[in-house]
Amino acid sequence: MAIRFGTDDFDREVLESEIPVLVDFYADWCGPCKAMAPVIDKLSAEFEGKVKVGKFNVEDDLGIAREYGVSSIPNLKFFKNGEVVDTVIGRITEEDLREKLAGLLIAEERK
């Protein structure tokens, strides 16, 4: 199950994370977000301990959403060392998302 990031722990869990992080910016009312939820949860378990995978409800803090340029959802942001290194706006297939997460790990190993 994906982590639920909140306003109080966003910096610690995402920006200060020692491993790469995928943040799914979503809203409860968003149909495509709901469709992505099972994929996010599945990949969260698959990449556990290697990539932190979590969700952030944009309605909980519009300031954080604006800070990261989230104007459409679902909006997936890939963080490494506190910086956004990739973004996917809209739905993405499980296979393509898995490849992106694996790519984060390959880039991490090359450091």
N, C-alpha and C positions, 0 to 999 in steps of 0.2 A: 504494500500500500504506500502510495506517495506521501511524503511529509506535507503538512500544511504549514507554509511559512506565513508569518504575521508581521505586522508593523514592528512589534517589540523585538523580534528575533531575526529580522531580515538581514541586518548587517552581519550579525554573528554567524548565522547559518549559511548565508550566500556569499557575501563579500569577503568574509574572513575564513572561508572554508579552505582546508588544505587539499581537498580533492575537487575536481570539476563539478559544477552544479548545473542542472537543467531546471529552470523555473517555468512552469506553465501558468501564464497569466490568464485568468478565466473569470467568468461570472456564472452564478447558478442558473440564470435565465437563458444562457447561451446554448442553443441546440448543438452546434458543432463542437463546443467545449465538452458537452456531455458525451458526445460520440467519441471524443479523444480520451476520456477518462479511463476506460479499461486498458487502453494501450499504454497510457502513462503509468498506471498501476502495475501492469505486467513488466514493463521495462524497469520500473523502480526496483522490483524484486530481482530481476535478471542482472542488473548492474550494481546491486547493493554492495557497499564497501569500496566501490571503484568510482562511481559517479553518484552524487547526491541528487535525487530526483524529487521535486516537490511542486506544490501548487500555491499560487497566491491569488486570492480573490480581489480583483481590482476594485470592487465596491467597498472593501474594507479600508482601503487607503488609496485614494485617487492620486495623492502626491507621489507615491512610489511609482505608480503606473505612469504618470506623466514624466517623471524623472528618467524613465527608461524608454520613453517614446511609444508607449503602448496606447494606440488609438483604435486598433482592431483586435478582436479576440476570436479564437484562441491565438495567443502570441507566445511562442516558445523562445526563451532567451537562454543561451548557453554561456555560462560564466566560467572563467578560469583566472585565478589569482585576482579576484575581485573585479574583473573587467568582462564586458560582454564581448564574446569572440564570434558569435553567430546568432542568427535570428531566423525563425520560421513563422510566417504569419498565415493563419488558416490551418486547415487540416493537412496532415502528412500521414503517409502510410506507416504501419508498424516497421516494415523493412527499412524504409528510408530513415526513420527516426533511429532505429538500431544502428544503422551505418554512421549516422552523425555522432551518436554517442561513442561508438567504437573509434571514430576518427579523433574525438577528444582525447581518448585514452592513448592512442598512438602518438599524438602530438605531446602528451604529458610524458610519455616514456622517452621521447627524444631530448628532453631537457637535460 
